[in-house]
Amino acid sequence: MTGAPARSTSASPTARQVWTRTRGLLLGLVVVLAAGIAIAAVRSGDQHGRLDPRSADPSGSRAVAELLKDRGVTTRVVTTLNQATDAATEDSTLLVTTPDLLTDRQQRQLRTAMRDSASRTVLVAPGAPSAPTLVPGVHVERRTTVSPRSPRCSLPAALRAGDADTGGMRYTTEATDADACYPNDDLATLLRVPHPTGGDTVLLGAPDILYNDRLDQQGNASLALQLLGTRPHLVWYLPSLGEASATDGGESSFYDLVPPGWLWATLQLALAAALTAVWRARRLGPLVTEQLPVAVRASETTEGRARLYRRADARDRAADTLRSATRTRLAPLLGVPASRAHATDALLPAVSSHLPTTGRDLRALLFGPAPSDDAGLIRLADELDALEREVRAS
């Protein structure tokens, strides 16, 4: 009667097992990728043409430009600092949409042009990186929300416009003849600082009064037209990081292009990584025995280890394991202490005295070198098994 065929096991996972293990991770990556693309698309749509007088988007400023055109004010869009400073004349108004994008060198160049001309310069939401340099004596305070506010100042343009949507950056100045308008907690969200040459600089804490979708609310349109329409020409400067003047002179570096706050962000990421490592690290302490969820048969464990040895071509390790296990089992059968089971001077005489007629080279069998091929390893296993059976039977 033939026995049932032995069931073979495989150490390599199947395609189904790989899919089961990785589908959760793949699904998470797909969700993250889709969310990133969606957020990027939404944000790119919102920021397209922001504060651009040619854009009809909600965040664009085409409506302001058209109203100024009806009043006889020409609008010229420039994208470089040299164009902006060259156009800053006595009969022009210079609007800088994002002053914080300017490097230190560009800010100094723009400040010189503002000081030497009798024109008006309107800076939209200048923060701490630009306001103190462009307008010495001005300090930037913590920003606030944009909401309708009353002028509460003597600036004629603000008084005629009345309430307007202002907020954002808040400013204080050391100049005694400045006009601090639309205050929040006694800090101006619109500040006008006059120049000794006859011009002035207006710091606007938030750009909302220039947006297409906010122009018809409160006195936004009136305030925007009066700030930008006092002279026949308006120079609308849209700075960018790729501007050539940002790198002329060799004074800027890679760090000039990195957004502010990168150091704190890096430190926060490092702290988060350290906390995650502590959270996921193994706890130190005594070993605790746990009931295994699955009972693994000894034959499967043996077969799995054998496959690992074969894959690593570790015949020496396999031979040492076979010999060590045989010596450990032979020692109690021959009356050799367990601590001396792997000593040649204790085990070999005991085996020889127990099997005086054996013709094997016991030293080579129990303590010899590793076989040179798989066939030799199989012969070694068979001989060790035969030796152990003879000792047990004698």
C-alpha positions as semicolon CSV with decimal commas, in nm:
position;residue;x (nm);y (nm);z (nm)
1;M;0,000;0,000;0,000
2;T;0,148;0,323;-0,109
3;G;0,140;0,620;0,123
4;A;-0,008;0,956;0,039
5;P;0,230;1,181;-0,153
6;A;0,419;1,428;0,064
7;R;0,281;1,777;0,051
8;S;0,538;2,023;-0,079
9;T;0,568;2,373;0,057
10;S;0,704;2,685;-0,111
11;A;0,897;2,963;0,059
12;S;0,821;3,210;-0,220
13;P;0,494;3,408;-0,186
14;T;0,240;3,370;-0,461
15;A;0,115;3,657;-0,673
16;R;-0,211;3,657;-0,478
17;Q;-0,027;3,684;-0,149
18;V;0,186;3,972;-0,279
19;W;-0,125;4,154;-0,399
20;T;-0,303;4,097;-0,065
21;R;-0,008;4,238;0,128
22;T;0,053;4,541;-0,091
23;R;-0,292;4,647;-0,206
24;G;-0,351;4,862;0,102
25;L;-0,025;5,050;0,050
26;L;-0,091;5,092;-0,321
27;L;-0,442;5,220;-0,252
28;G;-0,304;5,472;-0,003
29;L;-0,045;5,595;-0,255
30;V;-0,313;5,635;-0,521
31;V;-0,535;5,834;-0,283
32;V;-0,245;6,060;-0,180
33;L;-0,143;6,114;-0,543
34;A;-0,499;6,192;-0,649
35;A;-0,546;6,433;-0,358
36;G;-0,219;6,608;-0,441
37;I;-0,315;6,649;-0,805
38;A;-0,660;6,779;-0,710
39;I;-0,522;7,028;-0,458
40;A;-0,257;7,146;-0,704
41;A;-0,519;7,192;-0,975
42;V;-0,752;7,385;-0,744
43;R;-0,479;7,609;-0,611
44;S;-0,327;7,671;-0,950
45;G;-0,669;7,775;-1,077
46;D;-0,718;8,010;-0,783
47;Q;-0,377;8,173;-0,821
48;H;-0,380;8,207;-1,199
49;G;-0,342;8,575;-1,282
50;R;-0,346;8,685;-0,918
51;L;-0,323;9,067;-0,901
52;D;-0,262;9,075;-1,276
53;P;-0,439;9,372;-1,442
54;R;-0,489;9,160;-1,754
55;S;-0,669;8,878;-1,568
56;A;-1,046;8,847;-1,532
57;D;-1,015;8,573;-1,267
58;P;-1,171;8,641;-0,927
59;S;-0,823;8,710;-0,785
60;G;-0,720;8,915;-1,089
61;S;-0,726;9,296;-1,115
62;R;-0,860;9,364;-1,464
63;A;-1,160;9,552;-1,327
64;V;-0,935;9,806;-1,154
65;A;-0,733;9,859;-1,471
66;E;-1,049;9,914;-1,676
67;L;-1,187;10,167;-1,428
68;L;-0,856;10,352;-1,428
69;K;-0,856;10,350;-1,807
70;D;-1,199;10,517;-1,806
71;R;-1,047;10,788;-1,589
72;G;-0,760;10,844;-1,833
73;V;-0,493;10,651;-1,642
74;T;-0,275;10,425;-1,854
75;T;-0,160;10,096;-1,703
76;R;0,174;9,943;-1,801
77;V;0,261;9,593;-1,681
78;V;0,631;9,527;-1,612
79;T;0,796;9,210;-1,485
80;T;1,151;9,328;-1,411
81;L;1,285;9,566;-1,151
82;N;1,484;9,767;-1,407
83;Q;1,167;9,835;-1,607
84;A;0,986;9,936;-1,289
85;T;1,254;10,180;-1,169
86;D;1,301;10,331;-1,515
87;A;0,926;10,400;-1,537
88;A;0,905;10,553;-1,189
89;T;0,875;10,921;-1,282
90;E;0,703;11,220;-1,124
91;D;0,381;11,163;-1,319
92;S;0,354;10,790;-1,247
93;T;0,240;10,556;-0,973
94;L;0,438;10,236;-0,912
95;L;0,243;9,936;-0,779
96;V;0,451;9,642;-0,646
97;T;0,225;9,340;-0,605
98;T;0,454;9,106;-0,402
99;P;0,742;9,298;-0,244
100;D;0,850;9,000;-0,033
101;L;0,973;8,824;-0,349
102;L;1,244;9,086;-0,394
103;T;1,594;9,006;-0,272
104;D;1,787;9,240;-0,043
105;R;1,972;9,383;-0,340
106;Q;1,651;9,444;-0,532
107;Q;1,490;9,607;-0,229
108;R;1,780;9,850;-0,192
109;Q;1,764;9,934;-0,562
110;L;1,388;9,995;-0,543
111;R;1,424;10,207;-0,226
112;T;1,679;10,430;-0,400
113;A;1,445;10,480;-0,695
114;M;1,154;10,558;-0,460
115;R;1,361;10,813;-0,267
116;D;1,497;10,992;-0,573
117;S;1,162;11,026;-0,753
118;A;0,851;11,225;-0,668
119;S;0,623;10,940;-0,766
120;R;0,385;10,738;-0,552
121;T;0,474;10,379;-0,469
122;V;0,204;10,135;-0,352
123;L;0,336;9,820;-0,183
124;V;0,083;9,536;-0,158
125;A;0,108;9,338;0,169
126;P;0,481;9,390;0,235
127;G;0,589;9,174;0,527
128;A;0,890;9,164;0,757
129;P;1,127;9,054;0,474
130;S;1,069;9,375;0,274
131;A;0,884;9,653;0,457
132;P;1,165;9,769;0,692
133;T;1,410;9,787;0,401
134;L;1,183;9,957;0,150
135;V;1,044;10,207;0,402
136;P;1,293;10,270;0,685
137;G;1,129;10,326;1,020
138;V;0,831;10,099;0,944
139;H;0,770;9,793;1,160
140;V;0,548;9,498;1,068
141;E;0,321;9,358;1,337
142;R;0,121;9,035;1,358
143;R;-0,130;9,008;1,075
144;T;-0,506;9,014;1,120
145;T;-0,809;8,900;0,922
146;V;-0,952;9,102;0,634
147;S;-1,286;9,263;0,714
148;P;-1,472;9,592;0,655
149;R;-1,308;9,870;0,856
150;S;-1,355;10,244;0,883
151;P;-1,069;10,485;0,794
152;R;-1,023;10,664;1,129
153;C;-0,755;10,885;0,978
154;S;-0,723;11,219;0,795
155;L;-0,610;11,079;0,457
156;P;-0,851;11,232;0,199
157;A;-0,861;10,917;-0,016
158;A;-0,961;10,704;0,283
159;L;-1,221;10,953;0,403
160;R;-1,388;10,967;0,060
161;A;-1,384;10,588;0,023
162;G;-1,524;10,519;0,370
163;D;-1,537;10,160;0,490
164;A;-1,321;9,916;0,294
165;D;-1,208;9,552;0,315
166;T;-0,869;9,590;0,480
167;G;-0,655;9,385;0,715
168;G;-0,366;9,148;0,663
169;M;-0,035;9,303;0,764
170;R;-0,037;9,576;1,026
171;Y;0,220;9,853;1,046
172;T;0,369;10,111;1,279
173;T;0,612;10,386;1,182
174;E;0,848;10,632;1,342
175;A;0,748;10,904;1,094
176;T;0,535;11,172;1,261
177;D;0,371;11,293;0,937
178;A;0,248;10,951;0,825
179;D;-0,120;10,864;0,780
180;A;-0,221;10,546;0,967
181;C;-0,560;10,435;0,836
182;Y;-0,807;10,149;0,885
183;P;-0,654;10,047;1,221
184;N;-0,695;9,718;1,401
185;D;-0,607;9,741;1,771
186;D;-0,452;10,083;1,695
187;L;-0,223;9,929;1,429
188;A;-0,267;10,056;1,074
189;T;-0,359;9,820;0,793
190;L;-0,304;10,104;0,542
191;L;-0,007;10,333;0,599
192;R;0,102;10,632;0,391
193;V;0,456;10,764;0,444
194;P;0,545;11,089;0,258
195;H;0,886;11,146;0,096
196;P;1,096;11,462;0,132
197;T;1,104;11,484;-0,251
198;G;0,726;11,518;-0,275
199;G;0,627;11,160;-0,343
200;D;0,495;10,905;-0,098
201;T;0,476;10,533;-0,025
202;V;0,153;10,352;0,059
203;L;0,170;10,018;0,241
204;L;-0,148;9,818;0,187
205;G;-0,184;9,535;0,439
206;A;-0,400;9,312;0,216
207;P;-0,466;9,305;-0,161
208;D;-0,842;9,245;-0,134
209;I;-0,951;9,589;-0,257
210;L;-0,775;9,513;-0,589
211;Y;-0,945;9,177;-0,657
212;N;-1,211;9,157;-0,927
213;D;-1,460;8,980;-0,698
214;R;-1,416;9,227;-0,411
215;L;-1,414;9,553;-0,603
216;D;-1,790;9,613;-0,580
217;Q;-1,801;9,569;-0,203
218;Q;-1,780;9,846;0,058
219;G;-1,567;10,137;-0,063
220;N;-1,304;9,910;-0,220
221;A;-1,333;10,052;-0,572
222;S;-1,313;10,412;-0,451
223;L;-1,011;10,345;-0,234
224;A;-0,828;10,152;-0,510
225;L;-0,893;10,421;-0,771
226;Q;-0,779;10,701;-0,542
227;L;-0,461;10,521;-0,440
228;L;-0,366;10,424;-0,797
229;G;-0,519;10,705;-1,002
230;T;-0,355;11,020;-0,862
231;R;-0,113;11,033;-1,158
232;P;-0,172;10,978;-1,532
233;H;0,046;10,667;-1,555
234;L;0,037;10,348;-1,351
235;V;0,331;10,105;-1,359
236;W;0,208;9,762;-1,245
237;Y;0,512;9,559;-1,133
238;L;0,471;9,179;-1,103
239;P;0,793;9,046;-0,939
240;S;0,906;8,686;-0,986
241;L;1,180;8,462;-0,847
242;G;1,318;8,404;-1,196
243;E;1,399;8,770;-1,255
244;A;1,756;8,827;-1,374
245;S;1,819;9,119;-1,138
246;A;1,765;8,885;-0,844
247;T;2,101;8,718;-0,915
248;D;2,304;9,002;-1,068
249;G;2,608;9,105;-0,869
250;G;2,671;8,762;-0,718
251;E;2,520;8,858;-0,381
252;S;2,233;8,609;-0,376
253;S;2,263;8,242;-0,297
254;F;2,053;7,929;-0,292
255;Y;1,905;8,030;0,044
256;D;1,764;8,350;-0,110
257;L;1,531;8,132;-0,317
258;V;1,417;7,918;-0,024
259;P;1,093;8,042;0,136
260;P;1,125;8,185;0,487
261;G;1,063;7,939;0,766
262;W;1,243;7,647;0,600
263;L;1,468;7,601;0,904
264;W;1,174;7,566;1,143
265;A;1,002;7,328;0,902
266;T;1,316;7,112;0,886
267;L;1,343;7,105;1,265
268;Q;0,977;7,008;1,295
269;L;1,023;6,723;1,047
270;A;1,331;6,603;1,237
271;L;1,140;6,612;1,566
272;A;0,848;6,424;1,410
273;A;1,087;6,160;1,274
274;A;1,250;6,120;1,617
275;L;0,913;6,085;1,792
276;T;0,803;5,829;1,533
277;A;1,123;5,630;1,586
278;V;1,069;5,631;1,964
279;W;0,705;5,531;1,917
280;R;0,784;5,244;1,681
281;A;1,104;5,127;1,853
282;R;1,117;4,802;2,045
283;R;1,063;4,837;2,419
284;L;1,350;4,721;2,637
285;G;1,261;4,473;2,909
286;P;1,239;4,101;2,995
287;L;1,127;3,855;2,732
288;V;0,761;3,763;2,749
289;T;0,636;3,432;2,615
290;E;0,330;3,454;2,399
291;Q;0,102;3,191;2,258
292;L;0,164;3,169;1,885
293;P;-0,147;3,226;1,676
294;V;-0,052;2,937;1,446
295;A;0,122;2,609;1,529
296;V;0,401;2,538;1,280
297;R;0,503;2,175;1,236
298;A;0,867;2,089;1,296
299;S;0,898;1,940;0,947
300;E;0,789;2,268;0,788
301;T;1,036;2,463;1,000
302;T;1,315;2,223;0,905
303;E;1,225;2,244;0,538
304;G;1,207;2,624;0,547
305;R;1,548;2,651;0,712
306;A;1,693;2,407;0,462
307;R;1,562;2,616;0,175
308;L;1,724;2,925;0,325
309;Y;2,057;2,746;0,363
310;R;2,037;2,624;0,003
311;R;1,946;2,969;-0,129
312;A;2,245;3,120;0,054
313;D;2,473;2,830;-0,052
314;A;2,559;2,785;0,318
315;R;2,673;2,422;0,322
316;D;2,918;2,497;0,605
317;R;2,641;2,634;0,825
318;A;2,413;2,339;0,741
319;A;2,690;2,085;0,814
320;D;2,770;2,252;1,148
321;T;2,400;2,243;1,241
322;L;2,369;1,873;1,154
323;R;2,685;1,776;1,347
324;S;2,600;1,989;1,649
325;A;2,250;1,840;1,674
326;T;2,391;1,485;1,644
327;R;2,655;1,546;1,914
328;T;2,391;1,693;2,145
329;R;2,170;1,383;2,107
330;L;2,459;1,135;2,138
331;A;2,606;1,280;2,459
332;P;2,332;1,161;2,701
333;L;2,322;0,822;2,530
334;L;2,696;0,777;2,592
335;G;2,703;0,921;2,944
336;V;2,886;1,237;2,841
337;P;2,784;1,558;3,023
338;A;2,592;1,804;2,808
339;S;2,861;2,068;2,866
340;R;3,119;1,833;2,709
341;A;2,906;1,716;2,417
342;H;3,110;1,920;2,167
343;A;3,456;1,839;2,303
344;T;3,653;1,593;2,093
345;D;3,847;1,452;2,390
346;A;3,522;1,358;2,565
347;L;3,283;1,253;2,289
348;L;3,508;1,060;2,049
349;P;3,644;0,812;2,313
350;A;3,291;0,752;2,437
351;V;3,166;0,669;2,086
352;S;3,466;0,446;2,013
353;S;3,420;0,252;2,334
354;H;3,049;0,213;2,269
355;L;3,100;0,103;1,904
356;P;3,441;-0,066;1,900
357;T;3,382;-0,236;1,565
358;T;3,273;0,068;1,363
359;G;3,485;0,141;1,060
360;R;3,396;0,510;1,032
361;D;3,635;0,801;1,078
362;L;3,451;0,943;1,375
363;R;3,659;1,261;1,397
364;A;3,591;1,349;1,033
365;L;3,225;1,255;1,069
366;L;3,149;1,451;1,387
367;F;3,407;1,736;1,371
368;G;3,531;1,738;1,013
369;P;3,524;2,010;0,744
370;A;3,217;2,110;0,552
371;P;3,127;1,913;0,236
372;S;3,220;2,070;-0,096
373;D;2,887;2,003;-0,270
374;D;2,523;1,920;-0,201
375;A;2,578;1,549;-0,259
376;G;2,844;1,544;0,012
377;L;2,607;1,724;0,249
378;I;2,340;1,459;0,188
379;R;2,594;1,179;0,254
380;L;2,696;1,352;0,576
381;A;2,334;1,367;0,693
382;D;2,283;0,997;0,612
383;E;2,603;0,889;0,793
384;L;2,519;1,096;1,102
385;D;2,172;0,942;1,107
386;A;2,317;0,590;1,072
387;L;2,567;0,655;1,354
388;E;2,294;0,772;1,588
389;R;2,079;0,465;1,511
390;E;2,373;0,233;1,586
391;V;2,439;0,401;1,920
392;R;2,073;0,377;2,016
393;A;2,054;0,012;1,909
394;S;2,373;-0,099;2,085
